[in-house]
Amino acid sequence: MIKISKKPLDYEHRLEKWLIEDISILSPNLVVIGSQVVSPYGKKIDILAINSSGELVIIEFKRDKPMDMSF
């Protein structure tokens, strides 16, 4: 018998990696500037991107919280 250790799956990290590798999954008009970027307030931004209009786009992952997709 092989004992398998229980540890939480890191879905947030995997999703972040996929989006960094291919941001067009979310929108074809985005370019990733960075990930885990420290804001002027000392908080980390999961993914920082820029759209085709030159506007900054902040992408944050929140587990178990409702999502607001207002653009």
PDB file of N, CA, C, O and CB in Angstrom:
ATOM      1  N   MET A   1       0.839  -1.168   0.000  1.00  0.00           N
ATOM      2  CA  MET A   1       0.000   0.000   0.000  1.00  0.00           C
ATOM      3  C   MET A   1       0.897   1.250   0.000  1.00  0.00           C
ATOM      4  O   MET A   1       1.854   1.348   0.769  1.00  0.00           O
ATOM      5  CB  MET A   1      -0.962  -0.012   1.222  1.00  0.00           C
ATOM      6  N   ILE A   2       0.563   2.191  -0.877  1.00  0.00           N
ATOM      7  CA  ILE A   2       1.312   3.447  -0.958  1.00  0.00           C
ATOM      8  C   ILE A   2       0.469   4.546  -0.337  1.00  0.00           C
ATOM      9  O   ILE A   2      -0.697   4.728  -0.688  1.00  0.00           O
ATOM     10  CB  ILE A   2       1.686   3.797  -2.436  1.00  0.00           C
ATOM     11  N   LYS A   3       1.066   5.264   0.575  1.00  0.00           N
ATOM     12  CA  LYS A   3       0.369   6.361   1.235  1.00  0.00           C
ATOM     13  C   LYS A   3       0.586   7.645   0.429  1.00  0.00           C
ATOM     14  O   LYS A   3       1.717   8.013   0.110  1.00  0.00           O
ATOM     15  CB  LYS A   3       0.864   6.534   2.706  1.00  0.00           C
ATOM     16  N   ILE A   4      -0.509   8.306   0.113  1.00  0.00           N
ATOM     17  CA  ILE A   4      -0.447   9.546  -0.647  1.00  0.00           C
ATOM     18  C   ILE A   4      -0.693  10.703   0.308  1.00  0.00           C
ATOM     19  O   ILE A   4      -1.678  10.723   1.046  1.00  0.00           O
ATOM     20  CB  ILE A   4      -1.481   9.550  -1.814  1.00  0.00           C
ATOM     21  N   SER A   5       0.219  11.662   0.279  1.00  0.00           N
ATOM     22  CA  SER A   5       0.052  12.802   1.178  1.00  0.00           C
ATOM     23  C   SER A   5      -1.044  13.726   0.658  1.00  0.00           C
ATOM     24  O   SER A   5      -1.210  13.912  -0.548  1.00  0.00           O
ATOM     25  CB  SER A   5       1.379  13.574   1.332  1.00  0.00           C
ATOM     26  N   LYS A   6      -1.774  14.291   1.587  1.00  0.00           N
ATOM     27  CA  LYS A   6      -2.846  15.219   1.228  1.00  0.00           C
ATOM     28  C   LYS A   6      -2.313  16.633   1.306  1.00  0.00           C
ATOM     29  O   LYS A   6      -1.851  17.077   2.357  1.00  0.00           O
ATOM     30  CB  LYS A   6      -4.081  15.045   2.153  1.00  0.00           C
ATOM     31  N   LYS A   7      -2.378  17.336   0.193  1.00  0.00           N
ATOM     32  CA  LYS A   7      -2.048  18.747   0.208  1.00  0.00           C
ATOM     33  C   LYS A   7      -2.945  19.441  -0.806  1.00  0.00           C
ATOM     34  O   LYS A   7      -3.364  18.834  -1.792  1.00  0.00           O
ATOM     35  CB  LYS A   7      -0.535  18.987  -0.107  1.00  0.00           C
ATOM     36  N   PRO A   8      -3.234  20.695  -0.565  1.00  0.00           N
ATOM     37  CA  PRO A   8      -4.158  21.407  -1.444  1.00  0.00           C
ATOM     38  C   PRO A   8      -3.586  21.552  -2.856  1.00  0.00           C
ATOM     39  O   PRO A   8      -2.383  21.734  -3.046  1.00  0.00           O
ATOM     40  CB  PRO A   8      -4.481  22.787  -0.865  1.00  0.00           C
ATOM     41  N   LEU A   9      -4.479  21.465  -3.830  1.00  0.00           N
ATOM     42  CA  LEU A   9      -4.079  21.678  -5.214  1.00  0.00           C
ATOM     43  C   LEU A   9      -3.944  23.166  -5.461  1.00  0.00           C
ATOM     44  O   LEU A   9      -4.754  23.957  -4.977  1.00  0.00           O
ATOM     45  CB  LEU A   9      -5.094  21.044  -6.197  1.00  0.00           C
ATOM     46  N   ASP A  10      -2.947  23.545  -6.197  1.00  0.00           N
ATOM     47  CA  ASP A  10      -2.666  24.952  -6.426  1.00  0.00           C
ATOM     48  C   ASP A  10      -3.277  25.410  -7.751  1.00  0.00           C
ATOM     49  O   ASP A  10      -2.561  25.725  -8.701  1.00  0.00           O
ATOM     50  CB  ASP A  10      -1.150  25.205  -6.416  1.00  0.00           C
ATOM     51  N   TYR A  11      -4.618  25.441  -7.799  1.00  0.00           N
ATOM     52  CA  TYR A  11      -5.315  25.832  -9.019  1.00  0.00           C
ATOM     53  C   TYR A  11      -5.014  27.283  -9.393  1.00  0.00           C
ATOM     54  O   TYR A  11      -4.866  27.600 -10.573  1.00  0.00           O
ATOM     55  CB  TYR A  11      -6.821  25.635  -8.852  1.00  0.00           C
ATOM     56  N   GLU A  12      -4.923  28.152  -8.411  1.00  0.00           N
ATOM     57  CA  GLU A  12      -4.663  29.563  -8.680  1.00  0.00           C
ATOM     58  C   GLU A  12      -3.319  29.737  -9.383  1.00  0.00           C
ATOM     59  O   GLU A  12      -3.220  30.484 -10.356  1.00  0.00           O
ATOM     60  CB  GLU A  12      -4.691  30.374  -7.374  1.00  0.00           C
ATOM     61  N   HIS A  13      -2.298  29.058  -8.899  1.00  0.00           N
ATOM     62  CA  HIS A  13      -0.976  29.160  -9.500  1.00  0.00           C
ATOM     63  C   HIS A  13      -0.978  28.616 -10.930  1.00  0.00           C
ATOM     64  O   HIS A  13      -0.368  29.203 -11.824  1.00  0.00           O
ATOM     65  CB  HIS A  13       0.052  28.408  -8.650  1.00  0.00           C
ATOM     66  N   ARG A  14      -1.674  27.483 -11.142  1.00  0.00           N
ATOM     67  CA  ARG A  14      -1.745  26.901 -12.482  1.00  0.00           C
ATOM     68  C   ARG A  14      -2.459  27.834 -13.451  1.00  0.00           C
ATOM     69  O   ARG A  14      -2.007  28.029 -14.579  1.00  0.00           O
ATOM     70  CB  ARG A  14      -2.456  25.549 -12.439  1.00  0.00           C
ATOM     71  N   LEU A  15      -3.576  28.410 -13.011  1.00  0.00           N
ATOM     72  CA  LEU A  15      -4.327  29.329 -13.859  1.00  0.00           C
ATOM     73  C   LEU A  15      -3.488  30.555 -14.194  1.00  0.00           C
ATOM     74  O   LEU A  15      -3.473  31.007 -15.339  1.00  0.00           O
ATOM     75  CB  LEU A  15      -5.634  29.751 -13.175  1.00  0.00           C
ATOM     76  N   GLU A  16      -2.797  31.087 -13.206  1.00  0.00           N
ATOM     77  CA  GLU A  16      -1.925  32.242 -13.432  1.00  0.00           C
ATOM     78  C   GLU A  16      -0.857  31.909 -14.468  1.00  0.00           C
ATOM     79  O   GLU A  16      -0.594  32.709 -15.366  1.00  0.00           O
ATOM     80  CB  GLU A  16      -1.265  32.693 -12.112  1.00  0.00           C
ATOM     81  N   LYS A  17      -0.248  30.749 -14.350  1.00  0.00           N
ATOM     82  CA  LYS A  17       0.791  30.326 -15.292  1.00  0.00           C
ATOM     83  C   LYS A  17       0.223  30.207 -16.704  1.00  0.00           C
ATOM     84  O   LYS A  17       0.845  30.663 -17.664  1.00  0.00           O
ATOM     85  CB  LYS A  17       1.406  28.984 -14.851  1.00  0.00           C
ATOM     86  N   TRP A  18      -0.960  29.595 -16.835  1.00  0.00           N
ATOM     87  CA  TRP A  18      -1.578  29.443 -18.163  1.00  0.00           C
ATOM     88  C   TRP A  18      -1.857  30.803 -18.790  1.00  0.00           C
ATOM     89  O   TRP A  18      -1.592  31.005 -19.975  1.00  0.00           O
ATOM     90  CB  TRP A  18      -2.887  28.631 -18.063  1.00  0.00           C
ATOM     91  N   LEU A  19      -2.388  31.733 -18.010  1.00  0.00           N
ATOM     92  CA  LEU A  19      -2.704  33.055 -18.553  1.00  0.00           C
ATOM     93  C   LEU A  19      -1.445  33.839 -18.915  1.00  0.00           C
ATOM     94  O   LEU A  19      -1.442  34.574 -19.902  1.00  0.00           O
ATOM     95  CB  LEU A  19      -3.535  33.848 -17.552  1.00  0.00           C
ATOM     96  N   ILE A  20      -0.390  33.695 -18.142  1.00  0.00           N
ATOM     97  CA  ILE A  20       0.860  34.369 -18.478  1.00  0.00           C
ATOM     98  C   ILE A  20       1.406  33.818 -19.802  1.00  0.00           C
ATOM     99  O   ILE A  20       1.903  34.569 -20.641  1.00  0.00           O
ATOM    100  CB  ILE A  20       1.903  34.193 -17.338  1.00  0.00           C
ATOM    101  N   GLU A  21       1.305  32.513 -19.970  1.00  0.00           N
ATOM    102  CA  GLU A  21       1.803  31.885 -21.194  1.00  0.00           C
ATOM    103  C   GLU A  21       0.929  32.225 -22.407  1.00  0.00           C
ATOM    104  O   GLU A  21       1.444  32.344 -23.518  1.00  0.00           O
ATOM    105  CB  GLU A  21       1.872  30.372 -21.012  1.00  0.00           C
ATOM    106  N   ASP A  22      -0.385  32.381 -22.207  1.00  0.00           N
ATOM    107  CA  ASP A  22      -1.289  32.680 -23.319  1.00  0.00           C
ATOM    108  C   ASP A  22      -2.453  33.538 -22.822  1.00  0.00           C
ATOM    109  O   ASP A  22      -3.540  33.027 -22.551  1.00  0.00           O
ATOM    110  CB  ASP A  22      -1.816  31.371 -23.969  1.00  0.00           C
ATOM    111  N   ILE A  23      -2.216  34.836 -22.707  1.00  0.00           N
ATOM    112  CA  ILE A  23      -3.224  35.761 -22.185  1.00  0.00           C
ATOM    113  C   ILE A  23      -4.428  35.860 -23.119  1.00  0.00           C
ATOM    114  O   ILE A  23      -5.490  36.326 -22.706  1.00  0.00           O
ATOM    115  CB  ILE A  23      -2.611  37.148 -21.974  1.00  0.00           C
ATOM    116  N   SER A  24      -4.277  35.429 -24.374  1.00  0.00           N
ATOM    117  CA  SER A  24      -5.402  35.488 -25.313  1.00  0.00           C
ATOM    118  C   SER A  24      -6.554  34.582 -24.881  1.00  0.00           C
ATOM    119  O   SER A  24      -7.665  34.708 -25.394  1.00  0.00           O
ATOM    120  CB  SER A  24      -4.937  35.099 -26.713  1.00  0.00           C
ATOM    121  N   ILE A  25      -6.297  33.672 -23.944  1.00  0.00           N
ATOM    122  CA  ILE A  25      -7.373  32.862 -23.366  1.00  0.00           C
ATOM    123  C   ILE A  25      -8.413  33.790 -22.743  1.00  0.00           C
ATOM    124  O   ILE A  25      -9.614  33.533 -22.822  1.00  0.00           O
ATOM    125  CB  ILE A  25      -6.815  31.861 -22.301  1.00  0.00           C
ATOM    126  N   LEU A  26      -7.946  34.857 -22.131  1.00  0.00           N
ATOM    127  CA  LEU A  26      -8.819  35.824 -21.476  1.00  0.00           C
ATOM    128  C   LEU A  26      -9.305  36.886 -22.461  1.00  0.00           C
ATOM    129  O   LEU A  26     -10.492  37.211 -22.504  1.00  0.00           O
ATOM    130  CB  LEU A  26      -8.093  36.485 -20.305  1.00  0.00           C
ATOM    131  N   SER A  27      -8.374  37.422 -23.249  1.00  0.00           N
ATOM    132  CA  SER A  27      -8.708  38.451 -24.236  1.00  0.00           C
ATOM    133  C   SER A  27      -7.583  38.551 -25.258  1.00  0.00           C
ATOM    134  O   SER A  27      -6.409  38.557 -24.886  1.00  0.00           O
ATOM    135  CB  SER A  27      -8.951  39.828 -23.549  1.00  0.00           C
ATOM    136  N   PRO A  28      -7.925  38.630 -26.542  1.00  0.00           N
ATOM    137  CA  PRO A  28      -6.881  38.743 -27.563  1.00  0.00           C
ATOM    138  C   PRO A  28      -6.224  40.133 -27.599  1.00  0.00           C
ATOM    139  O   PRO A  28      -5.219  40.325 -28.284  1.00  0.00           O
ATOM    140  CB  PRO A  28      -7.468  38.426 -28.925  1.00  0.00           C
ATOM    141  N   ASN A  29      -6.786  41.090 -26.870  1.00  0.00           N
ATOM    142  CA  ASN A  29      -6.285  42.462 -26.885  1.00  0.00           C
ATOM    143  C   ASN A  29      -5.399  42.796 -25.689  1.00  0.00           C
ATOM    144  O   ASN A  29      -5.180  43.972 -25.397  1.00  0.00           O
ATOM    145  CB  ASN A  29      -7.440  43.417 -26.929  1.00  0.00           C
ATOM    146  N   LEU A  30      -4.887  41.785 -24.995  1.00  0.00           N
ATOM    147  CA  LEU A  30      -4.054  42.030 -23.818  1.00  0.00           C
ATOM    148  C   LEU A  30      -2.617  41.570 -24.039  1.00  0.00           C
ATOM    149  O   LEU A  30      -2.358  40.612 -24.767  1.00  0.00           O
ATOM    150  CB  LEU A  30      -4.641  41.325 -22.601  1.00  0.00           C
ATOM    151  N   VAL A  31      -1.694  42.275 -23.395  1.00  0.00           N
ATOM    152  CA  VAL A  31      -0.289  41.879 -23.360  1.00  0.00           C
ATOM    153  C   VAL A  31       0.121  41.899 -21.883  1.00  0.00           C
ATOM    154  O   VAL A  31      -0.112  42.884 -21.182  1.00  0.00           O
ATOM    155  CB  VAL A  31       0.628  42.845 -24.249  1.00  0.00           C
ATOM    156  N   VAL A  32       0.726  40.820 -21.423  1.00  0.00           N
ATOM    157  CA  VAL A  32       1.159  40.726 -20.029  1.00  0.00           C
ATOM    158  C   VAL A  32       2.402  41.588 -19.820  1.00  0.00           C
ATOM    159  O   VAL A  32       3.382  41.486 -20.558  1.00  0.00           O
ATOM    160  CB  VAL A  32       1.445  39.249 -19.637  1.00  0.00           C
ATOM    161  N   ILE A  33       2.336  42.437 -18.802  1.00  0.00           N
ATOM    162  CA  ILE A  33       3.481  43.267 -18.409  1.00  0.00           C
ATOM    163  C   ILE A  33       4.288  42.559 -17.328  1.00  0.00           C
ATOM    164  O   ILE A  33       5.518  42.587 -17.342  1.00  0.00           O
ATOM    165  CB  ILE A  33       3.011  44.658 -17.909  1.00  0.00           C
ATOM    166  N   GLY A  34       3.582  41.919 -16.385  1.00  0.00           N
ATOM    167  CA  GLY A  34       4.281  41.230 -15.302  1.00  0.00           C
ATOM    168  C   GLY A  34       3.323  40.428 -14.446  1.00  0.00           C
ATOM    169  O   GLY A  34       2.104  40.528 -14.587  1.00  0.00           O
ATOM    170  N   SER A  35       3.893  39.634 -13.559  1.00  0.00           N
ATOM    171  CA  SER A  35       3.088  38.869 -12.610  1.00  0.00           C
ATOM    172  C   SER A  35       3.675  39.046 -11.212  1.00  0.00           C
ATOM    173  O   SER A  35       4.879  39.246 -11.048  1.00  0.00           O
ATOM    174  CB  SER A  35       3.034  37.357 -13.005  1.00  0.00           C
ATOM    175  N   GLN A  36       2.811  38.970 -10.224  1.00  0.00           N
ATOM    176  CA  GLN A  36       3.189  39.194  -8.828  1.00  0.00           C
ATOM    177  C   GLN A  36       3.896  40.551  -8.676  1.00  0.00           C
ATOM    178  O   GLN A  36       4.904  40.674  -7.980  1.00  0.00           O
ATOM    179  CB  GLN A  36       4.106  38.046  -8.323  1.00  0.00           C
ATOM    180  N   VAL A  37       3.339  41.549  -9.343  1.00  0.00           N
ATOM    181  CA  VAL A  37       3.880  42.905  -9.321  1.00  0.00           C
ATOM    182  C   VAL A  37       3.467  43.579  -8.015  1.00  0.00           C
ATOM    183  O   VAL A  37       2.291  43.553  -7.651  1.00  0.00           O
ATOM    184  CB  VAL A  37       3.387  43.728 -10.554  1.00  0.00           C
ATOM    185  N   VAL A  38       4.411  44.175  -7.316  1.00  0.00           N
ATOM    186  CA  VAL A  38       4.108  44.857  -6.057  1.00  0.00           C
ATOM    187  C   VAL A  38       3.583  46.259  -6.375  1.00  0.00           C
ATOM    188  O   VAL A  38       4.242  47.046  -7.054  1.00  0.00           O
ATOM    189  CB  VAL A  38       5.375  44.928  -5.132  1.00  0.00           C
ATOM    190  N   SER A  39       2.388  46.550  -5.872  1.00  0.00           N
ATOM    191  CA  SER A  39       1.766  47.850  -6.100  1.00  0.00           C
ATOM    192  C   SER A  39       2.382  48.904  -5.174  1.00  0.00           C
ATOM    193  O   SER A  39       3.112  48.561  -4.244  1.00  0.00           O
ATOM    194  CB  SER A  39       0.238  47.765  -5.882  1.00  0.00           C
ATOM    195  N   PRO A  40       2.090  50.189  -5.426  1.00  0.00           N
ATOM    196  CA  PRO A  40       2.584  51.239  -4.530  1.00  0.00           C
ATOM    197  C   PRO A  40       2.061  51.084  -3.098  1.00  0.00           C
ATOM    198  O   PRO A  40       2.609  51.676  -2.168  1.00  0.00           O
ATOM    199  CB  PRO A  40       2.190  52.604  -5.070  1.00  0.00           C
ATOM    200  N   TYR A  41       1.000  50.287  -2.925  1.00  0.00           N
ATOM    201  CA  TYR A  41       0.417  50.060  -1.594  1.00  0.00           C
ATOM    202  C   TYR A  41       0.988  48.823  -0.911  1.00  0.00           C
ATOM    203  O   TYR A  41       0.541  48.445   0.171  1.00  0.00           O
ATOM    204  CB  TYR A  41      -1.092  49.924  -1.702  1.00  0.00           C
ATOM    205  N   GLY A  42       1.981  48.192  -1.545  1.00  0.00           N
ATOM    206  CA  GLY A  42       2.620  47.029  -0.940  1.00  0.00           C
ATOM    207  C   GLY A  42       1.895  45.712  -1.168  1.00  0.00           C
ATOM    208  O   GLY A  42       2.306  44.682  -0.634  1.00  0.00           O
ATOM    209  N   LYS A  43       0.821  45.727  -1.954  1.00  0.00           N
ATOM    210  CA  LYS A  43       0.069  44.501  -2.264  1.00  0.00           C
ATOM    211  C   LYS A  43       0.551  43.946  -3.586  1.00  0.00           C
ATOM    212  O   LYS A  43       1.001  44.698  -4.451  1.00  0.00           O
ATOM    213  CB  LYS A  43      -1.464  44.771  -2.312  1.00  0.00           C
ATOM    214  N   LYS A  44       0.459  42.627  -3.753  1.00  0.00           N
ATOM    215  CA  LYS A  44       0.880  42.002  -5.007  1.00  0.00           C
ATOM    216  C   LYS A  44      -0.301  41.893  -5.969  1.00  0.00           C
ATOM    217  O   LYS A  44      -1.401  41.494  -5.587  1.00  0.00           O
ATOM    218  CB  LYS A  44       1.487  40.607  -4.742  1.00  0.00           C
ATOM    219  N   ILE A  45      -0.047  42.255  -7.223  1.00  0.00           N
ATOM    220  CA  ILE A  45      -1.019  42.105  -8.298  1.00  0.00           C
ATOM    221  C   ILE A  45      -0.690  40.789  -8.993  1.00  0.00           C
ATOM    222  O   ILE A  45       0.447  40.577  -9.413  1.00  0.00           O
ATOM    223  CB  ILE A  45      -0.985  43.332  -9.308  1.00  0.00           C
ATOM    224  N   ASP A  46      -1.688  39.892  -9.118  1.00  0.00           N
ATOM    225  CA  ASP A  46      -1.424  38.580  -9.710  1.00  0.00           C
ATOM    226  C   ASP A  46      -0.870  38.716 -11.126  1.00  0.00           C
ATOM    227  O   ASP A  46       0.205  38.196 -11.423  1.00  0.00           O
ATOM    228  CB  ASP A  46      -2.702  37.734  -9.725  1.00  0.00           C
ATOM    229  N   ILE A  47      -1.597  39.411 -12.000  1.00  0.00           N
ATOM    230  CA  ILE A  47      -1.115  39.660 -13.354  1.00  0.00           C
ATOM    231  C   ILE A  47      -1.424  41.102 -13.712  1.00  0.00           C
ATOM    232  O   ILE A  47      -2.542  41.575 -13.507  1.00  0.00           O
ATOM    233  CB  ILE A  47      -1.760  38.676 -14.380  1.00  0.00           C
ATOM    234  N   LEU A  48      -0.435  41.798 -14.246  1.00  0.00           N
ATOM    235  CA  LEU A  48      -0.617  43.151 -14.738  1.00  0.00           C
ATOM    236  C   LEU A  48      -0.460  43.099 -16.249  1.00  0.00           C
ATOM    237  O   LEU A  48       0.540  42.602 -16.768  1.00  0.00           O
ATOM    238  CB  LEU A  48       0.402  44.154 -14.082  1.00  0.00           C
ATOM    239  N   ALA A  49      -1.472  43.623 -16.951  1.00  0.00           N
ATOM    240  CA  ALA A  49      -1.461  43.592 -18.411  1.00  0.00           C
ATOM    241  C   ALA A  49      -1.820  44.967 -18.947  1.00  0.00           C
ATOM    242  O   ALA A  49      -2.206  45.863 -18.197  1.00  0.00           O
ATOM    243  CB  ALA A  49      -2.440  42.523 -18.953  1.00  0.00           C
ATOM    244  N   ILE A  50      -1.686  45.117 -20.254  1.00  0.00           N
ATOM    245  CA  ILE A  50      -2.074  46.353 -20.914  1.00  0.00           C
ATOM    246  C   ILE A  50      -2.919  45.959 -22.126  1.00  0.00           C
ATOM    247  O   ILE A  50      -2.627  44.976 -22.806  1.00  0.00           O
ATOM    248  CB  ILE A  50      -0.814  47.217 -21.331  1.00  0.00           C
ATOM    249  N   ASN A  51      -3.983  46.751 -22.389  1.00  0.00           N
ATOM    250  CA  ASN A  51      -4.834  46.432 -23.532  1.00  0.00           C
ATOM    251  C   ASN A  51      -4.426  47.248 -24.749  1.00  0.00           C
ATOM    252  O   ASN A  51      -3.497  48.052 -24.681  1.00  0.00           O
ATOM    253  CB  ASN A  51      -6.307  46.686 -23.195  1.00  0.00           C
ATOM    254  N   SER A  52      -5.117  47.041 -25.853  1.00  0.00           N
ATOM    255  CA  SER A  52      -4.746  47.700 -27.110  1.00  0.00           C
ATOM    256  C   SER A  52      -4.984  49.206 -27.078  1.00  0.00           C
ATOM    257  O   SER A  52      -4.494  49.917 -27.955  1.00  0.00           O
ATOM    258  CB  SER A  52      -5.521  47.093 -28.258  1.00  0.00           C
ATOM    259  N   SER A  53      -5.728  49.712 -26.088  1.00  0.00           N
ATOM    260  CA  SER A  53      -5.947  51.154 -25.929  1.00  0.00           C
ATOM    261  C   SER A  53      -4.911  51.793 -25.008  1.00  0.00           C
ATOM    262  O   SER A  53      -4.937  53.004 -24.790  1.00  0.00           O
ATOM    263  CB  SER A  53      -7.347  51.415 -25.386  1.00  0.00           C
ATOM    264  N   GLY A  54      -3.996  50.981 -24.465  1.00  0.00           N
ATOM    265  CA  GLY A  54      -2.965  51.490 -23.574  1.00  0.00           C
ATOM    266  C   GLY A  54      -3.392  51.561 -22.119  1.00  0.00           C
ATOM    267  O   GLY A  54      -2.687  52.137 -21.289  1.00  0.00           O
ATOM    268  N   GLU A  55      -4.556  50.972 -21.802  1.00  0.00           N
ATOM    269  CA  GLU A  55      -5.053  50.980 -20.421  1.00  0.00           C
ATOM    270  C   GLU A  55      -4.472  49.785 -19.661  1.00  0.00           C
ATOM    271  O   GLU A  55      -4.372  48.682 -20.199  1.00  0.00           O
ATOM    272  CB  GLU A  55      -6.614  50.944 -20.391  1.00  0.00           C
ATOM    273  N   LEU A  56      -4.092  50.023 -18.407  1.00  0.00           N
ATOM    274  CA  LEU A  56      -3.606  48.934 -17.569  1.00  0.00           C
ATOM    275  C   LEU A  56      -4.775  48.063 -17.127  1.00  0.00           C
ATOM    276  O   LEU A  56      -5.858  48.565 -16.826  1.00  0.00           O
ATOM    277  CB  LEU A  56      -2.843  49.482 -16.342  1.00  0.00           C
ATOM    278  N   VAL A  57      -4.545  46.768 -17.092  1.00  0.00           N
ATOM    279  CA  VAL A  57      -5.557  45.797 -16.670  1.00  0.00           C
ATOM    280  C   VAL A  57      -4.957  44.978 -15.542  1.00  0.00           C
ATOM    281  O   VAL A  57      -3.889  44.386 -15.693  1.00  0.00           O
ATOM    282  CB  VAL A  57      -6.018  44.875 -17.862  1.00  0.00           C
ATOM    283  N   ILE A  58      -5.648  44.947 -14.410  1.00  0.00           N
ATOM    284  CA  ILE A  58      -5.213  44.171 -13.251  1.00  0.00           C
ATOM    285  C   ILE A  58      -6.048  42.901 -13.197  1.00  0.00           C
ATOM    286  O   ILE A  58      -7.278  42.952 -13.210  1.00  0.00           O
ATOM    287  CB  ILE A  58      -5.348  44.994 -11.923  1.00  0.00           C
ATOM    288  N   ILE A  59      -5.372  41.768 -13.136  1.00  0.00           N
ATOM    289  CA  ILE A  59      -6.056  40.472 -13.060  1.00  0.00           C
ATOM    290  C   ILE A  59      -5.711  39.861 -11.715  1.00  0.00           C
ATOM    291  O   ILE A  59      -4.546  39.595 -11.418  1.00  0.00           O
ATOM    292  CB  ILE A  59      -5.642  39.515 -14.247  1.00  0.00           C
ATOM    293  N   GLU A  60      -6.732  39.644 -10.912  1.00  0.00           N
ATOM    294  CA  GLU A  60      -6.575  39.081  -9.574  1.00  0.00           C
ATOM    295  C   GLU A  60      -7.360  37.785  -9.472  1.00  0.00           C
ATOM    296  O   GLU A  60      -8.469  37.690 -10.000  1.00  0.00           O
ATOM    297  CB  GLU A  60      -7.038  40.084  -8.492  1.00  0.00           C
ATOM    298  N   PHE A  61      -6.811  36.805  -8.814  1.00  0.00           N
ATOM    299  CA  PHE A  61      -7.488  35.531  -8.589  1.00  0.00           C
ATOM    300  C   PHE A  61      -7.988  35.489  -7.154  1.00  0.00           C
ATOM    301  O   PHE A  61      -7.228  35.693  -6.207  1.00  0.00           O
ATOM    302  CB  PHE A  61      -6.544  34.330  -8.882  1.00  0.00           C
ATOM    303  N   LYS A  62      -9.268  35.223  -7.014  1.00  0.00           N
ATOM    304  CA  LYS A  62      -9.885  35.147  -5.684  1.00  0.00           C
ATOM    305  C   LYS A  62     -10.655  33.840  -5.587  1.00  0.00           C
ATOM    306  O   LYS A  62     -11.643  33.631  -6.291  1.00  0.00           O
ATOM    307  CB  LYS A  62     -10.827  36.373  -5.418  1.00  0.00           C
ATOM    308  N   ARG A  63     -10.200  32.989  -4.727  1.00  0.00           N
ATOM    309  CA  ARG A  63     -10.857  31.708  -4.532  1.00  0.00           C
ATOM    310  C   ARG A  63     -12.093  31.889  -3.660  1.00  0.00           C
ATOM    311  O   ARG A  63     -12.064  32.600  -2.655  1.00  0.00           O
ATOM    312  CB  ARG A  63      -9.890  30.690  -3.901  1.00  0.00           C
ATOM    313  N   ASP A  64     -13.185  31.229  -4.064  1.00  0.00           N
ATOM    314  CA  ASP A  64     -14.441  31.230  -3.299  1.00  0.00           C
ATOM    315  C   ASP A  64     -15.056  32.610  -3.147  1.00  0.00           C
ATOM    316  O   ASP A  64     -15.758  32.863  -2.168  1.00  0.00           O
ATOM    317  CB  ASP A  64     -14.206  30.648  -1.937  1.00  0.00           C
ATOM    318  N   LYS A  65     -14.811  33.509  -4.094  1.00  0.00           N
ATOM    319  CA  LYS A  65     -15.423  34.842  -4.057  1.00  0.00           C
ATOM    320  C   LYS A  65     -16.078  35.104  -5.408  1.00  0.00           C
ATOM    321  O   LYS A  65     -15.562  34.654  -6.431  1.00  0.00           O
ATOM    322  CB  LYS A  65     -14.362  35.955  -3.721  1.00  0.00           C
ATOM    323  N   PRO A  66     -17.207  35.822  -5.439  1.00  0.00           N
ATOM    324  CA  PRO A  66     -17.843  36.133  -6.705  1.00  0.00           C
ATOM    325  C   PRO A  66     -16.929  36.984  -7.592  1.00  0.00           C
ATOM    326  O   PRO A  66     -16.108  37.755  -7.095  1.00  0.00           O
ATOM    327  CB  PRO A  66     -19.166  36.852  -6.465  1.00  0.00           C
ATOM    328  N   MET A  67     -17.079  36.835  -8.885  1.00  0.00           N
ATOM    329  CA  MET A  67     -16.208  37.537  -9.817  1.00  0.00           C
ATOM    330  C   MET A  67     -16.945  38.678 -10.485  1.00  0.00           C
ATOM    331  O   MET A  67     -18.090  38.515 -10.906  1.00  0.00           O
ATOM    332  CB  MET A  67     -15.660  36.579 -10.865  1.00  0.00           C
ATOM    333  N   ASP A  68     -16.306  39.828 -10.588  1.00  0.00           N
ATOM    334  CA  ASP A  68     -16.865  40.986 -11.284  1.00  0.00           C
ATOM    335  C   ASP A  68     -16.095  41.146 -12.580  1.00  0.00           C
ATOM    336  O   ASP A  68     -14.902  41.447 -12.569  1.00  0.00           O
ATOM    337  CB  ASP A  68     -16.789  42.292 -10.406  1.00  0.00           C
ATOM    338  N   MET A  69     -16.777  40.945 -13.696  1.00  0.00           N
ATOM    339  CA  MET A  69     -16.125  41.015 -15.001  1.00  0.00           C
ATOM    340  C   MET A  69     -16.472  42.317 -15.713  1.00  0.00           C
ATOM    341  O   MET A  69     -16.756  42.298 -16.911  1.00  0.00           O
ATOM    342  CB  MET A  69     -16.527  39.817 -15.865  1.00  0.00           C
ATOM    343  N   SER A  70     -16.458  43.441 -15.012  1.00  0.00           N
ATOM    344  CA  SER A  70     -16.773  44.710 -15.662  1.00  0.00           C
ATOM    345  C   SER A  70     -15.551  45.233 -16.399  1.00  0.00           C
ATOM    346  O   SER A  70     -14.458  45.307 -15.839  1.00  0.00           O
ATOM    347  CB  SER A  70     -17.266  45.746 -14.633  1.00  0.00           C
ATOM    348  N   PHE A  71     -15.744  45.587 -17.633  1.00  0.00           N
ATOM    349  CA  PHE A  71     -14.656  46.108 -18.469  1.00  0.00           C
ATOM    350  C   PHE A  71     -15.008  47.508 -18.927  1.00  0.00           C
ATOM    351  O   PHE A  71     -14.230  48.137 -19.643  1.00  0.00           O
ATOM    352  CB  PHE A  71     -14.390  45.186 -19.691  1.00  0.00           C
TER     353      PHE A  71
END
